[in-house]
Amino acid sequence: MADEVFANERLAAVYDPLDPDRSDLDAYVAIAAGLGARRVLDIGCGTGTFALMLAERGIEVTGVDPAVASLDVARGKPGAGKVTWIHGDATAAPPLRADLATMTANVAQAIVEPGDWHATLSAAHDALRPGGHLVFETRVPARRAWETWNKVDSYHVDDIPGVGRVETWYDLLDVSLPLVTFRGTWIFASDGAVLTSDSTLRFRERDEVEADLAAHGYVLREIRDAPDRPGREYVFLATRPGEE
């Protein structure tokens, strides 16, 4: 089940305008270019921002996401016809023989249940060609990112063309590590509607992720520092062993 922020049509429609700075994706575009990737599986593609960035560069992209509302937004964007959009989680992806599989932003951490996480790693492995790569990021638990997930630190107001003024903020609900739960609130000035979405992220330790990758047949190539959050996130780059 996708969180309401992605599954609710009204929230999905304002997701991009409320978060217009996606410079965090530049590092993933650079990784795809550096690996010479021509076929990419974007797991948890959401509203399609990253998938379309790759497609504009001539890369064959398949985007999978469990939220129909987010996929509808993605399909309505310019260039969307260049991407194959699939409703579902990673297990819905066909055997693509992809050069690269990605989980950007919070996607990896939003896969909370261990069974779902292991199924995702297995499905990504199956979708990759021998020698293909998996890349994703996850926050460093010791940096306690959730301490700023409160109304004082997160409150902002945006005027969105065609929508009007929208107030948003986040409230921390529970910290029971490795799980952290928080609530987003959106108030639409046009009609006074108040919408909320509860989300839970799993904060995995580095050694746990390394063990999980090894258990699913990956070879860990590199752990990078996320350029937009130095010292606060790991970026894992792993490979499915073998040759074409």
Steps between C-alpha positions, in 0.01 A plus 500: 500500500632841403482789746226757442754763392555285191165321467261792551427676170498848649827451688672330207406796279686746725794276586733648239403868548559467874843342447636662183870467582598149391872565477537188716434302181800646318728250674291211366502642148879523527520139621288380208723692259819376665385140472394546140151378588265466203215321680386600851242373746379782727345338808254726681497746210221710653403795280770406253749785540812283496371258237433791264840654567655175379262459206592850378858370473396214274495232771232230488320527833242284678342664803307300760296642786213376721315836496260542207455871569873566476525297179213701354699818566806342338305392193372855453846657475676596176704209366312243709446286193871419496470315834333167576286554812400200712260504795643287781812446704835370376362147470275622216801581282568264209845344443641810333870415495541858618839664536389684812225483763442800725317595818533876547407723796302315772404198290730246664412616852127503423518124439453429868414131533801266482316263267418782258857628515645160418246453220604838356870413503424165338275654234758766415765228468277306262433812291871577455724351237815321624738783582210743554489734798266595784526843665298646786536727800412475867544743787768447763304412819753667730426838341141486634336676205159470665588764759404771249175335397281742693274792414748767606775374269285380210213749467472687173238661278500479120283658232450245226361613162153360447484371857551799728668526836603178671636479855711195585695362793611176666452364851704220653269228633725220624864395518536128562824430320555380243155641416409869502144616432393853412193682365479752220221758500376701201244782523350627174388862530267471201247291693652454847563129444742344748672184380750286690731213419682277749832350389747261657866467402742228599846621602735215413856490626776477245603146594138383474472631144835344408383163632169523317670577170737207541213267589329585172801438282634851458861609518531834679716729288489828685333697777490868418406810693177656369615830345189691607518369860870451578557284805130430535428237235663195348474431128552129431624381162484123452537266203334181384808282428563346162565599144278538197 
